[in-house]
Amino acid sequence: MTTVQVAQGTDNEAGFADIAVEPFMPGLDYPERSAGLPGARYGRGRLQTALTYAILTRTEFNSLRTQLGLDDTADSAQITIRLRGNDDTTQDYNCWVHAPKIDRKLAFWRDVRFELTELEAT
């Protein structure tokens, strides 16, 4: 079973489907870190992560773009996504997905990242 499920739009858990191509997930992180008491660090802002792929073919890339609501006129979209968190449990989030900037003339791409920003638990 996949660890990532996605649906177009926000608060759309009923529309979840397994992601077309299973990504490597680097984990959830905060965009900013603040130091507090000695040795303590706190995350600030909304969570972010990326759907990361070592290699994607043109077919896989196009399938992902369609599933994520991205096309030639929209390089970002709001989605609902179910991710496995840093503690190995799943959680549903509303977020923005941003298409990578790639040379569309190639047949495949390496190190492709669909950035997920402003993750907010549903």
C-alpha positions as CSV (number, residue, x, y, z in Angstrom):
1,M,0.0,0.0,0.0
2,T,1.2,3.5,-0.8
3,T,2.0,5.9,2.0
4,V,0.7,8.9,0.1
5,Q,-2.8,9.6,-1.0
6,V,-4.0,12.7,-2.7
7,A,-7.2,14.5,-3.8
8,Q,-7.7,17.8,-5.7
9,G,-9.1,20.7,-3.6
10,T,-9.2,21.3,0.1
11,D,-10.9,19.1,2.7
12,N,-11.4,16.4,0.2
13,E,-10.6,13.2,2.1
14,A,-13.5,11.5,0.3
15,G,-11.6,11.9,-3.0
16,F,-8.4,10.3,-1.9
17,A,-6.6,8.0,-4.4
18,D,-3.1,6.5,-4.1
19,I,-0.5,8.7,-5.7
20,A,0.4,7.7,-9.3
21,V,4.1,7.3,-8.5
22,E,5.4,6.7,-5.0
23,P,7.7,9.5,-3.9
24,F,10.7,9.6,-1.5
25,M,9.5,11.8,1.4
26,P,12.3,13.7,3.2
27,G,10.0,14.4,6.2
28,L,7.9,17.3,7.4
29,D,9.8,20.4,8.4
30,Y,9.1,24.0,9.4
31,P,10.3,26.8,7.1
32,E,12.0,28.7,10.0
33,R,13.7,27.5,13.1
34,S,14.0,29.7,16.3
35,A,16.3,29.1,19.2
36,G,14.8,29.3,22.7
37,L,16.3,28.1,25.9
38,P,19.8,26.7,25.5
39,G,19.7,23.7,23.2
40,A,16.0,24.1,22.4
41,R,14.8,24.8,18.9
42,Y,11.3,25.6,17.8
43,G,9.6,25.4,14.4
44,R,7.8,28.5,13.1
45,G,5.4,28.9,10.3
46,R,3.5,26.2,8.5
47,L,4.9,22.8,7.8
48,Q,6.4,22.0,4.4
49,T,7.8,19.0,2.5
50,A,8.3,17.8,-1.0
51,L,7.3,14.8,-3.1
52,T,10.8,13.9,-4.3
53,Y,11.6,11.5,-7.2
54,A,15.1,10.3,-8.1
55,I,13.9,9.8,-11.7
56,L,10.6,10.4,-13.6
57,T,9.6,9.4,-17.1
58,R,7.5,11.8,-19.2
59,T,4.4,9.5,-18.6
60,E,4.9,9.4,-14.9
61,F,5.5,13.2,-14.7
62,N,2.3,13.9,-16.7
63,S,0.3,11.4,-14.6
64,L,1.4,13.2,-11.4
65,R,0.7,16.7,-12.8
66,T,-2.8,15.6,-13.8
67,Q,-3.5,13.9,-10.4
68,L,-2.2,17.0,-8.5
69,G,-4.3,19.4,-10.5
70,L,-1.4,21.0,-12.3
71,D,-1.3,21.8,-16.1
72,D,0.3,24.2,-18.5
73,T,-1.8,27.1,-17.1
74,A,-1.5,26.2,-13.4
75,D,1.9,25.7,-11.8
76,S,0.4,25.4,-8.3
77,A,-2.8,24.0,-6.9
78,Q,-4.5,23.4,-3.6
79,I,-4.8,19.7,-2.7
80,T,-5.6,17.4,0.2
81,I,-2.9,14.9,1.0
82,R,-2.4,12.0,3.4
83,L,1.2,11.7,4.4
84,R,3.2,9.5,6.7
85,G,4.7,11.8,9.3
86,N,8.0,11.9,11.0
87,D,6.5,9.7,13.8
88,D,5.4,7.0,11.2
89,T,1.6,7.8,11.6
90,T,-0.5,9.1,8.8
91,Q,-2.1,12.6,8.8
92,D,-4.3,14.5,6.4
93,Y,-3.3,18.0,5.3
94,N,-4.6,20.8,3.1
95,C,-1.7,22.4,1.2
96,W,-0.4,24.0,-1.9
97,V,1.6,21.9,-4.4
98,H,4.0,23.6,-6.7
99,A,5.2,22.1,-10.0
100,P,8.9,21.8,-10.6
101,K,10.6,23.9,-13.3
102,I,11.9,21.4,-15.8
103,D,12.9,21.2,-19.4
104,R,9.8,19.6,-20.9
105,K,11.6,18.5,-24.1
106,L,13.4,15.7,-22.3
107,A,12.2,12.1,-22.1
108,F,13.0,11.7,-18.4
109,W,14.2,13.8,-15.5
110,R,16.3,13.3,-12.4
111,D,15.9,14.7,-8.9
112,V,12.3,16.1,-9.4
113,R,10.6,17.8,-6.5
114,F,7.0,18.8,-6.2
115,E,7.1,21.3,-3.3
116,L,4.3,21.1,-0.7
117,T,3.9,24.3,1.2
118,E,1.5,25.7,3.9
119,L,0.6,22.2,5.2
120,E,-2.4,22.5,7.6
121,A,-3.8,19.5,9.3
122,T,-7.5,18.8,8.5
